[in-house]
């Protein structure tokens, strides 16, 4: 009975070693594929023309100043014409 347990453990260890080897091989393959993907993305990015810089967004304060100036000019125009 002791020998059977040793044989079963040895077989289980062999199966686990084979599975670990297969999984590690998959991991290495996946890592290589990820590196190729990153390299392809970088190369594609270098081939594409650069987009022009996005226009700057003006803040709420700039809009408020423009609105106030427009309202002031409108008020002066009505005051002078009226």
PDB file of N, CA, C and O in Angstrom:
ATOM      1  N   UNK A   1       0.825  -1.180   0.000  1.00  0.00           N
ATOM      2  CA  UNK A   1       0.000   0.000   0.000  1.00  0.00           C
ATOM      3  C   UNK A   1       0.876   1.254   0.000  1.00  0.00           C
ATOM      4  O   UNK A   1       0.505   2.257  -0.610  1.00  0.00           O
ATOM      5  N   UNK A   2       1.995   1.219   0.650  1.00  0.00           N
ATOM      6  CA  UNK A   2       2.893   2.355   0.699  1.00  0.00           C
ATOM      7  C   UNK A   2       3.461   2.645  -0.683  1.00  0.00           C
ATOM      8  O   UNK A   2       3.613   3.805  -1.066  1.00  0.00           O
ATOM      9  N   UNK A   3       3.769   1.607  -1.421  1.00  0.00           N
ATOM     10  CA  UNK A   3       4.322   1.800  -2.766  1.00  0.00           C
ATOM     11  C   UNK A   3       3.301   2.447  -3.682  1.00  0.00           C
ATOM     12  O   UNK A   3       3.666   3.277  -4.514  1.00  0.00           O
ATOM     13  N   UNK A   4       2.019   2.084  -3.550  1.00  0.00           N
ATOM     14  CA  UNK A   4       0.977   2.680  -4.379  1.00  0.00           C
ATOM     15  C   UNK A   4       0.861   4.170  -4.110  1.00  0.00           C
ATOM     16  O   UNK A   4       0.672   4.962  -5.033  1.00  0.00           O
ATOM     17  N   UNK A   5       0.975   4.549  -2.845  1.00  0.00           N
ATOM     18  CA  UNK A   5       0.911   5.972  -2.501  1.00  0.00           C
ATOM     19  C   UNK A   5       2.085   6.724  -3.131  1.00  0.00           C
ATOM     20  O   UNK A   5       1.905   7.831  -3.639  1.00  0.00           O
ATOM     21  N   UNK A   6       3.261   6.146  -3.104  1.00  0.00           N
ATOM     22  CA  UNK A   6       4.422   6.780  -3.727  1.00  0.00           C
ATOM     23  C   UNK A   6       4.227   6.919  -5.234  1.00  0.00           C
ATOM     24  O   UNK A   6       4.567   7.949  -5.818  1.00  0.00           O
ATOM     25  N   UNK A   7       3.687   5.894  -5.851  1.00  0.00           N
ATOM     26  CA  UNK A   7       3.459   5.938  -7.290  1.00  0.00           C
ATOM     27  C   UNK A   7       2.415   6.995  -7.637  1.00  0.00           C
ATOM     28  O   UNK A   7       2.559   7.723  -8.620  1.00  0.00           O
ATOM     29  N   UNK A   8       1.369   7.074  -6.827  1.00  0.00           N
ATOM     30  CA  UNK A   8       0.321   8.068  -7.071  1.00  0.00           C
ATOM     31  C   UNK A   8       0.872   9.477  -6.895  1.00  0.00           C
ATOM     32  O   UNK A   8       0.565  10.368  -7.687  1.00  0.00           O
ATOM     33  N   UNK A   9       1.681   9.681  -5.864  1.00  0.00           N
ATOM     34  CA  UNK A   9       2.290  10.996  -5.642  1.00  0.00           C
ATOM     35  C   UNK A   9       3.240  11.358  -6.774  1.00  0.00           C
ATOM     36  O   UNK A   9       3.271  12.502  -7.227  1.00  0.00           O
ATOM     37  N   UNK A  10       4.003  10.394  -7.221  1.00  0.00           N
ATOM     38  CA  UNK A  10       4.938  10.643  -8.317  1.00  0.00           C
ATOM     39  C   UNK A  10       4.175  11.004  -9.587  1.00  0.00           C
ATOM     40  O   UNK A  10       4.569  11.917 -10.312  1.00  0.00           O
ATOM     41  N   UNK A  11       3.097  10.298  -9.854  1.00  0.00           N
ATOM     42  CA  UNK A  11       2.281  10.595 -11.044  1.00  0.00           C
ATOM     43  C   UNK A  11       1.642  11.980 -10.922  1.00  0.00           C
ATOM     44  O   UNK A  11       1.623  12.744 -11.887  1.00  0.00           O
ATOM     45  N   UNK A  12       1.123  12.300  -9.746  1.00  0.00           N
ATOM     46  CA  UNK A  12       0.516  13.611  -9.526  1.00  0.00           C
ATOM     47  C   UNK A  12       1.569  14.718  -9.675  1.00  0.00           C
ATOM     48  O   UNK A  12       1.296  15.765 -10.261  1.00  0.00           O
ATOM     49  N   UNK A  13       2.749  14.481  -9.152  1.00  0.00           N
ATOM     50  CA  UNK A  13       3.837  15.466  -9.280  1.00  0.00           C
ATOM     51  C   UNK A  13       4.212  15.654 -10.747  1.00  0.00           C
ATOM     52  O   UNK A  13       4.444  16.780 -11.186  1.00  0.00           O
ATOM     53  N   UNK A  14       4.273  14.554 -11.513  1.00  0.00           N
ATOM     54  CA  UNK A  14       4.601  14.652 -12.932  1.00  0.00           C
ATOM     55  C   UNK A  14       3.548  15.454 -13.681  1.00  0.00           C
ATOM     56  O   UNK A  14       3.881  16.291 -14.521  1.00  0.00           O
ATOM     57  N   UNK A  15       2.271  15.199 -13.380  1.00  0.00           N
ATOM     58  CA  UNK A  15       1.171  15.927 -14.025  1.00  0.00           C
ATOM     59  C   UNK A  15       1.255  17.409 -13.677  1.00  0.00           C
ATOM     60  O   UNK A  15       1.083  18.263 -14.548  1.00  0.00           O
ATOM     61  N   UNK A  16       1.518  17.719 -12.408  1.00  0.00           N
ATOM     62  CA  UNK A  16       1.610  19.118 -11.985  1.00  0.00           C
ATOM     63  C   UNK A  16       2.815  19.814 -12.627  1.00  0.00           C
ATOM     64  O   UNK A  16       2.721  20.974 -13.028  1.00  0.00           O
ATOM     65  N   UNK A  17       3.930  19.115 -12.723  1.00  0.00           N
ATOM     66  CA  UNK A  17       5.124  19.693 -13.363  1.00  0.00           C
ATOM     67  C   UNK A  17       4.836  19.982 -14.832  1.00  0.00           C
ATOM     68  O   UNK A  17       5.216  21.034 -15.345  1.00  0.00           O
ATOM     69  N   UNK A  18       4.164  19.047 -15.512  1.00  0.00           N
ATOM     70  CA  UNK A  18       3.805  19.268 -16.916  1.00  0.00           C
ATOM     71  C   UNK A  18       2.857  20.463 -17.069  1.00  0.00           C
ATOM     72  O   UNK A  18       3.001  21.264 -17.993  1.00  0.00           O
ATOM     73  N   UNK A  19       1.894  20.574 -16.160  1.00  0.00           N
ATOM     74  CA  UNK A  19       0.947  21.689 -16.220  1.00  0.00           C
ATOM     75  C   UNK A  19       1.654  23.020 -15.961  1.00  0.00           C
ATOM     76  O   UNK A  19       1.391  24.010 -16.644  1.00  0.00           O
ATOM     77  N   UNK A  20       2.543  23.039 -14.983  1.00  0.00           N
ATOM     78  CA  UNK A  20       3.305  24.262 -14.691  1.00  0.00           C
ATOM     79  C   UNK A  20       4.148  24.660 -15.903  1.00  0.00           C
ATOM     80  O   UNK A  20       4.203  25.835 -16.264  1.00  0.00           O
ATOM     81  N   UNK A  21       4.792  23.699 -16.518  1.00  0.00           N
ATOM     82  CA  UNK A  21       5.612  23.986 -17.703  1.00  0.00           C
ATOM     83  C   UNK A  21       4.752  24.542 -18.834  1.00  0.00           C
ATOM     84  O   UNK A  21       5.143  25.499 -19.501  1.00  0.00           O
ATOM     85  N   UNK A  22       3.589  23.947 -19.047  1.00  0.00           N
ATOM     86  CA  UNK A  22       2.688  24.422 -20.107  1.00  0.00           C
ATOM     87  C   UNK A  22       2.213  25.841 -19.816  1.00  0.00           C
ATOM     88  O   UNK A  22       2.188  26.681 -20.715  1.00  0.00           O
ATOM     89  N   UNK A  23       1.835  26.116 -18.569  1.00  0.00           N
ATOM     90  CA  UNK A  23       1.363  27.450 -18.198  1.00  0.00           C
ATOM     91  C   UNK A  23       2.479  28.492 -18.294  1.00  0.00           C
ATOM     92  O   UNK A  23       2.237  29.618 -18.729  1.00  0.00           O
ATOM     93  N   UNK A  24       3.690  28.129 -17.895  1.00  0.00           N
ATOM     94  CA  UNK A  24       4.810  29.061 -18.015  1.00  0.00           C
ATOM     95  C   UNK A  24       5.120  29.350 -19.479  1.00  0.00           C
ATOM     96  O   UNK A  24       5.454  30.481 -19.830  1.00  0.00           O
ATOM     97  N   UNK A  25       5.011  28.337 -20.335  1.00  0.00           N
ATOM     98  CA  UNK A  25       5.224  28.543 -21.766  1.00  0.00           C
ATOM     99  C   UNK A  25       4.162  29.506 -22.317  1.00  0.00           C
ATOM    100  O   UNK A  25       4.478  30.394 -23.109  1.00  0.00           O
ATOM    101  N   UNK A  26       2.919  29.329 -21.901  1.00  0.00           N
ATOM    102  CA  UNK A  26       1.858  30.229 -22.335  1.00  0.00           C
ATOM    103  C   UNK A  26       2.128  31.653 -21.867  1.00  0.00           C
ATOM    104  O   UNK A  26       1.893  32.611 -22.603  1.00  0.00           O
ATOM    105  N   UNK A  27       2.623  31.787 -20.640  1.00  0.00           N
ATOM    106  CA  UNK A  27       2.917  33.111 -20.088  1.00  0.00           C
ATOM    107  C   UNK A  27       4.028  33.788 -20.887  1.00  0.00           C
ATOM    108  O   UNK A  27       3.928  34.977 -21.187  1.00  0.00           O
ATOM    109  N   UNK A  28       5.076  33.060 -21.232  1.00  0.00           N
ATOM    110  CA  UNK A  28       6.173  33.618 -22.026  1.00  0.00           C
ATOM    111  C   UNK A  28       5.664  34.017 -23.411  1.00  0.00           C
ATOM    112  O   UNK A  28       6.018  35.080 -23.922  1.00  0.00           O
ATOM    113  N   UNK A  29       4.839  33.172 -24.013  1.00  0.00           N
ATOM    114  CA  UNK A  29       4.277  33.470 -25.324  1.00  0.00           C
ATOM    115  C   UNK A  29       3.410  34.717 -25.262  1.00  0.00           C
ATOM    116  O   UNK A  29       3.480  35.567 -26.149  1.00  0.00           O
ATOM    117  N   UNK A  30       2.598  34.832 -24.226  1.00  0.00           N
ATOM    118  CA  UNK A  30       1.723  35.998 -24.055  1.00  0.00           C
ATOM    119  C   UNK A  30       2.546  37.261 -23.845  1.00  0.00           C
ATOM    120  O   UNK A  30       2.202  38.319 -24.372  1.00  0.00           O
ATOM    121  N   UNK A  31       3.619  37.161 -23.087  1.00  0.00           N
ATOM    122  CA  UNK A  31       4.497  38.305 -22.849  1.00  0.00           C
ATOM    123  C   UNK A  31       5.135  38.768 -24.150  1.00  0.00           C
ATOM    124  O   UNK A  31       5.221  39.968 -24.411  1.00  0.00           O
ATOM    125  N   UNK A  32       5.582  37.822 -24.965  1.00  0.00           N
ATOM    126  CA  UNK A  32       6.179  38.164 -26.259  1.00  0.00           C
ATOM    127  C   UNK A  32       5.140  38.824 -27.160  1.00  0.00           C
ATOM    128  O   UNK A  32       5.447  39.787 -27.863  1.00  0.00           O
ATOM    129  N   UNK A  33       3.912  38.309 -27.140  1.00  0.00           N
ATOM    130  CA  UNK A  33       2.847  38.899 -27.959  1.00  0.00           C
ATOM    131  C   UNK A  33       2.531  40.316 -27.474  1.00  0.00           C
ATOM    132  O   UNK A  33       2.296  41.210 -28.288  1.00  0.00           O
ATOM    133  N   UNK A  34       2.524  40.524 -26.165  1.00  0.00           N
ATOM    134  CA  UNK A  34       2.278  41.864 -25.624  1.00  0.00           C
ATOM    135  C   UNK A  34       3.375  42.837 -26.051  1.00  0.00           C
ATOM    136  O   UNK A  34       3.092  43.993 -26.365  1.00  0.00           O
ATOM    137  N   UNK A  35       4.613  42.377 -26.062  1.00  0.00           N
ATOM    138  CA  UNK A  35       5.722  43.235 -26.491  1.00  0.00           C
ATOM    139  C   UNK A  35       5.604  43.563 -27.977  1.00  0.00           C
ATOM    140  O   UNK A  35       5.860  44.696 -28.382  1.00  0.00           O
ATOM    141  N   UNK A  36       5.220  42.585 -28.787  1.00  0.00           N
ATOM    142  CA  UNK A  36       5.023  42.848 -30.216  1.00  0.00           C
ATOM    143  C   UNK A  36       3.878  43.826 -30.430  1.00  0.00           C
ATOM    144  O   UNK A  36       3.953  44.687 -31.306  1.00  0.00           O
ATOM    145  N   UNK A  37       2.812  43.702 -29.633  1.00  0.00           N
ATOM    146  CA  UNK A  37       1.674  44.609 -29.725  1.00  0.00           C
ATOM    147  C   UNK A  37       2.095  46.034 -29.383  1.00  0.00           C
ATOM    148  O   UNK A  37       1.732  46.974 -30.091  1.00  0.00           O
ATOM    149  N   UNK A  38       2.856  46.201 -28.306  1.00  0.00           N
ATOM    150  CA  UNK A  38       3.338  47.531 -27.919  1.00  0.00           C
ATOM    151  C   UNK A  38       4.229  48.130 -29.001  1.00  0.00           C
ATOM    152  O   UNK A  38       4.131  49.321 -29.297  1.00  0.00           O
ATOM    153  N   UNK A  39       5.096  47.313 -29.592  1.00  0.00           N
ATOM    154  CA  UNK A  39       5.987  47.801 -30.645  1.00  0.00           C
ATOM    155  C   UNK A  39       5.183  48.209 -31.880  1.00  0.00           C
ATOM    156  O   UNK A  39       5.482  49.228 -32.503  1.00  0.00           O
ATOM    157  N   UNK A  40       4.176  47.430 -32.232  1.00  0.00           N
ATOM    158  CA  UNK A  40       3.343  47.758 -33.393  1.00  0.00           C
ATOM    159  C   UNK A  40       2.570  49.041 -33.153  1.00  0.00           C
ATOM    160  O   UNK A  40       2.448  49.865 -34.060  1.00  0.00           O
ATOM    161  N   UNK A  41       2.048  49.224 -31.956  1.00  0.00           N
ATOM    162  CA  UNK A  41       1.326  50.462 -31.629  1.00  0.00           C
ATOM    163  C   UNK A  41       2.253  51.662 -31.694  1.00  0.00           C
ATOM    164  O   UNK A  41       1.876  52.714 -32.211  1.00  0.00           O
ATOM    165  N   UNK A  42       3.461  51.512 -31.175  1.00  0.00           N
ATOM    166  CA  UNK A  42       4.423  52.617 -31.211  1.00  0.00           C
ATOM    167  C   UNK A  42       4.795  52.955 -32.644  1.00  0.00           C
ATOM    168  O   UNK A  42       4.893  54.130 -32.999  1.00  0.00           O
ATOM    169  N   UNK A  43       5.006  51.933 -33.477  1.00  0.00           N
ATOM    170  CA  UNK A  43       5.356  52.184 -34.872  1.00  0.00           C
ATOM    171  C   UNK A  43       4.206  52.858 -35.609  1.00  0.00           C
ATOM    172  O   UNK A  43       4.426  53.786 -36.388  1.00  0.00           O
ATOM    173  N   UNK A  44       2.978  52.395 -35.366  1.00  0.00           N
ATOM    174  CA  UNK A  44       1.817  53.008 -35.994  1.00  0.00           C
ATOM    175  C   UNK A  44       1.674  54.457 -35.559  1.00  0.00           C
ATOM    176  O   UNK A  44       1.372  55.331 -36.373  1.00  0.00           O
ATOM    177  N   UNK A  45       1.888  54.705 -34.294  1.00  0.00           N
ATOM    178  CA  UNK A  45       1.802  56.072 -33.776  1.00  0.00           C
ATOM    179  C   UNK A  45       2.831  56.975 -34.438  1.00  0.00           C
ATOM    180  O   UNK A  45       2.550  58.141 -34.712  1.00  0.00           O
ATOM    181  N   UNK A  46       4.023  56.445 -34.696  1.00  0.00           N
ATOM    182  CA  UNK A  46       5.054  57.259 -35.328  1.00  0.00           C
ATOM    183  C   UNK A  46       4.739  57.518 -36.796  1.00  0.00           C
ATOM    184  O   UNK A  46       5.215  58.507 -37.354  1.00  0.00           O
ATOM    185  N   UNK A  47       3.946  56.654 -37.439  1.00  0.00           N
ATOM    186  CA  UNK A  47       3.595  56.833 -38.838  1.00  0.00           C
ATOM    187  C   UNK A  47       2.445  57.810 -39.042  1.00  0.00           C
ATOM    188  O   UNK A  47       2.330  58.420 -40.105  1.00  0.00           O
ATOM    189  N   UNK A  48       1.600  57.961 -38.041  1.00  0.00           N
ATOM    190  CA  UNK A  48       0.443  58.834 -38.181  1.00  0.00           C
ATOM    191  C   UNK A  48       0.860  60.286 -38.002  1.00  0.00           C
ATOM    192  O   UNK A  48       1.688  60.597 -37.145  1.00  0.00           O
ATOM    193  N   UNK A  49       0.281  61.190 -38.822  1.00  0.00           N
ATOM    194  CA  UNK A  49       0.619  62.607 -38.651  1.00  0.00           C
ATOM    195  C   UNK A  49       0.081  63.116 -37.318  1.00  0.00           C
ATOM    196  O   UNK A  49      -0.955  62.675 -36.820  1.00  0.00           O
ATOM    197  N   UNK A  50       0.811  64.033 -36.782  1.00  0.00           N
ATOM    198  CA  UNK A  50       0.396  64.594 -35.501  1.00  0.00           C
ATOM    199  C   UNK A  50      -0.801  65.517 -35.710  1.00  0.00           C
ATOM    200  O   UNK A  50      -0.819  66.320 -36.643  1.00  0.00           O
ATOM    201  N   UNK A  51      -1.774  65.401 -34.857  1.00  0.00           N
ATOM    202  CA  UNK A  51      -2.950  66.269 -34.926  1.00  0.00           C
ATOM    203  C   UNK A  51      -2.554  67.655 -34.426  1.00  0.00           C
ATOM    204  O   UNK A  51      -1.717  67.778 -33.531  1.00  0.00           O
ATOM    205  N   UNK A  52      -3.148  68.691 -34.998  1.00  0.00           N
ATOM    206  CA  UNK A  52      -2.832  70.029 -34.504  1.00  0.00           C
ATOM    207  C   UNK A  52      -3.272  70.159 -33.049  1.00  0.00           C
ATOM    208  O   UNK A  52      -4.176  69.466 -32.581  1.00  0.00           O
ATOM    209  N   UNK A  53      -2.621  71.045 -32.374  1.00  0.00           N
ATOM    210  CA  UNK A  53      -2.942  71.237 -30.956  1.00  0.00           C
ATOM    211  C   UNK A  53      -4.390  71.682 -30.815  1.00  0.00           C
ATOM    212  O   UNK A  53      -4.886  72.494 -31.596  1.00  0.00           O
ATOM    213  N   UNK A  54      -5.046  71.145 -29.822  1.00  0.00           N
ATOM    214  CA  UNK A  54      -6.440  71.504 -29.576  1.00  0.00           C
ATOM    215  C   UNK A  54      -6.508  72.961 -29.149  1.00  0.00           C
ATOM    216  O   UNK A  54      -5.635  73.444 -28.428  1.00  0.00           O
ATOM    217  N   UNK A  55      -7.541  73.658 -29.592  1.00  0.00           N
ATOM    218  CA  UNK A  55      -7.667  75.056 -29.168  1.00  0.00           C
ATOM    219  C   UNK A  55      -7.815  75.125 -27.653  1.00  0.00           C
ATOM    220  O   UNK A  55      -8.414  74.254 -27.023  1.00  0.00           O
ATOM    221  N   UNK A  56      -7.265  76.160 -27.107  1.00  0.00           N
ATOM    222  CA  UNK A  56      -7.352  76.296 -25.653  1.00  0.00           C
ATOM    223  C   UNK A  56      -8.770  76.669 -25.268  1.00  0.00           C
ATOM    224  O   UNK A  56      -9.454  77.392 -25.993  1.00  0.00           O
ATOM    225  N   UNK A  57      -9.186  76.190 -24.165  1.00  0.00           N
ATOM    226  CA  UNK A  57     -10.527  76.493 -23.673  1.00  0.00           C
ATOM    227  C   UNK A  57     -10.434  77.680 -22.741  1.00  0.00           C
ATOM    228  O   UNK A  57      -9.604  77.722 -21.833  1.00  0.00           O
ATOM    229  N   UNK A  58     -11.281  78.615 -22.979  1.00  0.00           N
ATOM    230  CA  UNK A  58     -11.312  79.789 -22.123  1.00  0.00           C
ATOM    231  C   UNK A  58     -12.176  79.488 -20.918  1.00  0.00           C
ATOM    232  O   UNK A  58     -13.164  78.758 -21.006  1.00  0.00           O
ATOM    233  N   UNK A  59     -11.801  80.044 -19.826  1.00  0.00           N
ATOM    234  CA  UNK A  59     -12.525  79.778 -18.598  1.00  0.00           C
ATOM    235  C   UNK A  59     -13.802  80.589 -18.489  1.00  0.00           C
ATOM    236  O   UNK A  59     -14.106  81.423 -19.341  1.00  0.00           O
ATOM    237  N   UNK A  60     -14.526  80.332 -17.444  1.00  0.00           N
ATOM    238  CA  UNK A  60     -15.796  81.030 -17.202  1.00  0.00           C
ATOM    239  C   UNK A  60     -15.557  82.527 -16.999  1.00  0.00           C
ATOM    240  O   UNK A  60     -16.403  83.342 -17.369  1.00  0.00           O
ATOM    241  N   UNK A  61     -14.436  82.890 -16.424  1.00  0.00           N
ATOM    242  CA  UNK A  61     -14.143  84.306 -16.191  1.00  0.00           C
ATOM    243  C   UNK A  61     -14.020  85.054 -17.519  1.00  0.00           C
ATOM    244  O   UNK A  61     -14.514  86.175 -17.638  1.00  0.00           O
ATOM    245  N   UNK A  62     -13.372  84.455 -18.515  1.00  0.00           N
ATOM    246  CA  UNK A  62     -13.247  85.091 -19.829  1.00  0.00           C
ATOM    247  C   UNK A  62     -14.625  85.288 -20.455  1.00  0.00           C
ATOM    248  O   UNK A  62     -14.892  86.335 -21.046  1.00  0.00           O
ATOM    249  N   UNK A  63     -15.494  84.301 -20.332  1.00  0.00           N
ATOM    250  CA  UNK A  63     -16.846  84.439 -20.871  1.00  0.00           C
ATOM    251  C   UNK A  63     -17.615  85.539 -20.151  1.00  0.00           C
ATOM    252  O   UNK A  63     -18.356  86.296 -20.778  1.00  0.00           O
ATOM    253  N   UNK A  64     -17.442  85.625 -18.862  1.00  0.00           N
ATOM    254  CA  UNK A  64     -18.120  86.660 -18.074  1.00  0.00           C
ATOM    255  C   UNK A  64     -17.636  88.055 -18.484  1.00  0.00           C
ATOM    256  O   UNK A  64     -18.441  88.981 -18.590  1.00  0.00           O
ATOM    257  N   UNK A  65     -16.345  88.209 -18.711  1.00  0.00           N
ATOM    258  CA  UNK A  65     -15.790  89.500 -19.124  1.00  0.00           C
ATOM    259  C   UNK A  65     -16.333  89.895 -20.489  1.00  0.00           C
ATOM    260  O   UNK A  65     -16.718  91.046 -20.693  1.00  0.00           O
ATOM    261  N   UNK A  66     -16.367  88.956 -21.422  1.00  0.00           N
ATOM    262  CA  UNK A  66     -16.898  89.253 -22.758  1.00  0.00           C
ATOM    263  C   UNK A  66     -18.377  89.611 -22.676  1.00  0.00           C
ATOM    264  O   UNK A  66     -18.819  90.555 -23.332  1.00  0.00           O
ATOM    265  N   UNK A  67     -19.143  88.878 -21.886  1.00  0.00           N
ATOM    266  CA  UNK A  67     -20.567  89.171 -21.727  1.00  0.00           C
ATOM    267  C   UNK A  67     -20.774  90.559 -21.118  1.00  0.00           C
ATOM    268  O   UNK A  67     -21.623  91.324 -21.576  1.00  0.00           O
ATOM    269  N   UNK A  68     -19.994  90.876 -20.088  1.00  0.00           N
ATOM    270  CA  UNK A  68     -20.126  92.191 -19.437  1.00  0.00           C
ATOM    271  C   UNK A  68     -19.759  93.312 -20.405  1.00  0.00           C
ATOM    272  O   UNK A  68     -20.430  94.343 -20.441  1.00  0.00           O
ATOM    273  N   UNK A  69     -18.702  93.119 -21.188  1.00  0.00           N
ATOM    274  CA  UNK A  69     -18.304  94.145 -22.155  1.00  0.00           C
ATOM    275  C   UNK A  69     -19.393  94.333 -23.204  1.00  0.00           C
ATOM    276  O   UNK A  69     -19.708  95.466 -23.567  1.00  0.00           O
ATOM    277  N   UNK A  70     -19.965  93.253 -23.691  1.00  0.00           N
ATOM    278  CA  UNK A  70     -21.031  93.340 -24.691  1.00  0.00           C
ATOM    279  C   UNK A  70     -22.257  94.038 -24.108  1.00  0.00           C
ATOM    280  O   UNK A  70     -22.870  94.881 -24.764  1.00  0.00           O
ATOM    281  N   UNK A  71     -22.603  93.688 -22.892  1.00  0.00           N
ATOM    282  CA  UNK A  71     -23.755  94.330 -22.243  1.00  0.00           C
ATOM    283  C   UNK A  71     -23.490  95.816 -22.032  1.00  0.00           C
ATOM    284  O   UNK A  71     -24.382  96.641 -22.235  1.00  0.00           O
ATOM    285  N   UNK A  72     -22.260  96.165 -21.622  1.00  0.00           N
ATOM    286  CA  UNK A  72     -21.919  97.579 -21.418  1.00  0.00           C
ATOM    287  C   UNK A  72     -21.973  98.369 -22.713  1.00  0.00           C
ATOM    288  O   UNK A  72     -22.468  99.497 -22.732  1.00  0.00           O
ATOM    289  N   UNK A  73     -21.471  97.791 -23.793  1.00  0.00           N
ATOM    290  CA  UNK A  73     -21.513  98.476 -25.089  1.00  0.00           C
ATOM    291  C   UNK A  73     -22.967  98.620 -25.550  1.00  0.00           C
ATOM    292  O   UNK A  73     -23.336  99.664 -26.089  1.00  0.00           O
ATOM    293  N   UNK A  74     -23.772  97.625 -25.354  1.00  0.00           N
ATOM    294  CA  UNK A  74     -25.185  97.703 -25.699  1.00  0.00           C
ATOM    295  C   UNK A  74     -25.898  98.790 -24.901  1.00  0.00           C
ATOM    296  O   UNK A  74     -26.702  99.545 -25.448  1.00  0.00           O
ATOM    297  N   UNK A  75     -25.602  98.862 -23.621  1.00  0.00           N
ATOM    298  CA  UNK A  75     -26.221  99.880 -22.764  1.00  0.00           C
ATOM    299  C   UNK A  75     -25.806 101.276 -23.239  1.00  0.00           C
ATOM    300  O   UNK A  75     -26.651 102.165 -23.347  1.00  0.00           O
ATOM    301  N   UNK A  76     -24.514 101.477 -23.525  1.00  0.00           N
ATOM    302  CA  UNK A  76     -24.054 102.774 -24.002  1.00  0.00           C
ATOM    303  C   UNK A  76     -24.707 103.121 -25.348  1.00  0.00           C
ATOM    304  O   UNK A  76     -25.084 104.271 -25.573  1.00  0.00           O
ATOM    305  N   UNK A  77     -24.839 102.158 -26.220  1.00  0.00           N
ATOM    306  CA  UNK A  77     -25.479 102.406 -27.496  1.00  0.00           C
ATOM    307  C   UNK A  77     -26.927 102.846 -27.353  1.00  0.00           C
ATOM    308  O   UNK A  77     -27.359 103.780 -28.030  1.00  0.00           O
ATOM    309  N   UNK A  78     -27.668 102.199 -26.497  1.00  0.00           N
ATOM    310  CA  UNK A  78     -29.061 102.589 -26.278  1.00  0.00           C
ATOM    311  C   UNK A  78     -29.139 103.937 -25.577  1.00  0.00           C
ATOM    312  O   UNK A  78     -30.036 104.733 -25.858  1.00  0.00           O
ATOM    313  N   UNK A  79     -28.205 104.199 -24.666  1.00  0.00           N
ATOM    314  CA  UNK A  79     -28.201 105.483 -23.952  1.00  0.00           C
ATOM    315  C   UNK A  79     -27.919 106.639 -24.919  1.00  0.00           C
ATOM    316  O   UNK A  79     -28.565 107.683 -24.840  1.00  0.00           O
ATOM    317  N   UNK A  80     -26.982 106.461 -25.807  1.00  0.00           N
ATOM    318  CA  UNK A  80     -26.624 107.522 -26.744  1.00  0.00           C
ATOM    319  C   UNK A  80     -27.696 107.722 -27.812  1.00  0.00           C
ATOM    320  O   UNK A  80     -27.919 108.853 -28.244  1.00  0.00           O
ATOM    321  N   UNK A  81     -28.349 106.678 -28.239  1.00  0.00           N
ATOM    322  CA  UNK A  81     -29.382 106.788 -29.269  1.00  0.00           C
ATOM    323  C   UNK A  81     -30.718 107.223 -28.697  1.00  0.00           C
ATOM    324  O   UNK A  81     -31.542 107.779 -29.423  1.00  0.00           O
ATOM    325  N   UNK A  82     -30.947 106.989 -27.446  1.00  0.00           N
ATOM    326  CA  UNK A  82     -32.256 107.243 -26.856  1.00  0.00           C
ATOM    327  C   UNK A  82     -32.463 108.547 -26.236  1.00  0.00           C
ATOM    328  O   UNK A  82     -33.548 108.821 -25.721  1.00  0.00           O
TER     329      UNK A  82
END
